[in-house]
Amino acid sequence: MTCLQCRSTRIIADVRVIDHAHGNSKKDLQVEVYENPGALIFKGMHAAKLTAHICEDCGLVMFTIPPETARELRLAQSNQS
């Protein structure tokens, strides 16, 4: 992997991204898309856990999800009514 900012290849890969939730419990940070975002309930939520990659030289943090999961999110979002 190459840094998008400085082009370095010194990348710290697959870093867990956490959120300290209620009671200081740890939860993985996620992105979400909805099939029907205007619905009050049953929005058809689809989520993906983020993974970080950090450039050792410039400090840029790059978030990723697996490509197959990204495709699933795009398909879910394109089903919006």
C-alpha positions as CSV (number, residue, x, y, z in Angstrom):
1,M,0.0,0.0,0.0
2,T,1.2,3.5,-0.8
3,C,0.3,6.7,1.2
4,L,-2.1,8.9,-0.8
5,Q,-0.5,12.0,0.6
6,C,3.3,11.5,0.6
7,R,3.7,8.3,-1.5
8,S,5.5,6.5,1.3
9,T,5.2,2.7,1.5
10,R,5.9,2.6,5.2
11,I,2.3,1.9,6.2
12,I,1.0,0.4,9.5
13,A,-1.7,-1.8,8.3
14,D,-5.0,-3.2,9.7
15,V,-5.3,-1.0,12.8
16,R,-8.5,-1.5,14.8
17,V,-10.6,1.7,15.0
18,I,-12.6,1.8,18.2
19,D,-15.2,4.0,19.8
20,H,-15.5,4.2,23.6
21,A,-19.2,3.9,24.0
22,H,-21.4,4.2,27.0
23,G,-19.7,3.0,30.1
24,N,-16.3,3.2,28.3
25,S,-17.0,-0.1,26.5
26,K,-15.1,-0.6,23.2
27,K,-17.0,-0.9,19.9
28,D,-15.6,-1.0,16.4
29,L,-16.2,2.1,14.4
30,Q,-18.5,1.5,11.4
31,V,-20.1,3.1,8.4
32,E,-23.8,2.6,7.6
33,V,-26.0,2.9,4.6
34,Y,-29.8,2.5,4.5
35,E,-32.0,1.0,1.8
36,N,-34.9,3.3,2.9
37,P,-33.4,6.3,4.8
38,G,-36.7,8.1,5.1
39,A,-38.5,5.3,6.9
40,L,-39.2,5.7,10.6
41,I,-38.4,2.1,11.3
42,F,-37.2,-0.8,9.1
43,K,-34.7,1.4,7.3
44,G,-32.8,-1.6,5.9
45,M,-29.5,-0.7,7.6
46,H,-26.2,-2.2,6.2
47,A,-23.0,-1.7,8.1
48,A,-19.2,-2.3,7.7
49,K,-16.5,-2.2,10.2
50,L,-13.7,0.3,9.4
51,T,-10.0,-0.7,9.4
52,A,-7.3,2.0,9.5
53,H,-3.9,2.1,7.7
54,I,-1.5,4.8,9.0
55,C,1.4,6.3,7.2
56,E,4.5,6.1,9.4
57,D,6.1,9.1,7.6
58,C,3.3,11.7,7.4
59,G,0.7,10.3,9.8
60,L,-2.2,10.2,7.2
61,V,-4.9,7.8,8.4
62,M,-6.7,5.9,5.7
63,F,-9.9,4.0,6.5
64,T,-10.9,1.0,4.5
65,I,-13.5,-1.8,4.3
66,P,-13.2,-5.0,2.2
67,P,-14.0,-4.4,-1.5
68,E,-16.8,-7.0,-1.4
69,T,-18.4,-5.2,1.5
70,A,-18.2,-1.9,-0.3
71,R,-20.0,-3.4,-3.2
72,E,-22.7,-4.7,-0.9
73,L,-23.2,-1.3,0.6
74,R,-23.4,0.3,-2.8
75,L,-26.0,-2.2,-3.9
76,A,-28.0,-1.7,-0.7
77,Q,-28.0,2.0,-1.1
78,S,-28.9,1.8,-4.8
79,N,-32.1,0.0,-3.7
80,Q,-33.5,3.1,-2.1
81,S,-37.1,3.7,-2.9
